[in-house]
Amino acid sequence: MDTPDAFPEPLPGADGASAPGPAADDGTPPGRRLIRCRLCGRPLTGADSRRTGLGPSCDAKLHPAPPDIRTRRHEVEQDPLPGT
């Protein structure tokens, strides 16, 4: 592996400078990779959405908010306490 042409082509992105590509039709800025939602396939723009791979509406479908504690409580009829 001491030969200089063992790896003649550099790996993409190995030089530290990202080569800006052409602007995509979906509004993605040049040089930024298009990431689509894993559920519906729409392009993702937000940093959190791009990190998780799900858009906000699809994430809400898969991970609904927990119910409020007050919705689980119900009134119970009780006899009045003696002496009150």
N, C-alpha and C positions, 0 to 999 in steps of 0.2 A: 504494500500500500504506500510505498515511498515514491511512487512515480507521480510526476506533477499532473498528469492527465487522468488520474483515477476517477475524478469527478469533474469533467470538463465544464459542465454548466452549473452555475450557482443555483441554489434552491430559491424558489420564489420568495421574496421578502427577506432574504438572508442579508442583503446589504444594508438594511435598516431604513431605506427610503421606500416608501410605498409609491408605486407608479400610479398616478391617477388615470383611471380608465375613462371611457366615454360616459357621458351622463345617460342614465337609464330613462326610459319613458315614464317610469312610475314616480318620478320626482326625487329619487335617491341622489344625494350629492355625488359628484365624481370621486372615485376612490373609496367609497363606502359600499360594502357588500350588501346586496339585497337579502334580507331575511324575511321569510314568510311565516305566517301563523301556522302552527302544526295542526290546528283544527279546521280552520276555514280557508287558509291559503292566502289571505290578504297580506299585503306588505306591511311590515312592522316599522314604526318610526321612533317610538319612545325607547329610552335606554332600558327601562325595566321590562318592557315588552320584548325587546330584542334579547335581553339576557335570559328570560324565561321561555321564550319561543311561543308565547301565547299573547294574543291581543287582549285588551281590557274586557271586552264583552265575552270572549271565549273563556277567559280566566274566571270571570264571574259565574259562568255556567258550570265549570268544573269544580270550583271552590266557592260555594255560596257562603255569604256571611253567616256567622252563627246567630241563632235567634236571640232576641233580647230577653234577659232574665225576667223582665216584667210580663212578657207574653206567656210565659210558662206558669205564672202564678194564677191561682183562681181563688175566688172568695169561698169560704166555707161557713155554713150556718152553724153557729154555736149557741148553746144555751147561755144566758147571762150568768156571770159569776155570782155566787150567793154573797149577800152582804153589800152589794153595790147598788 
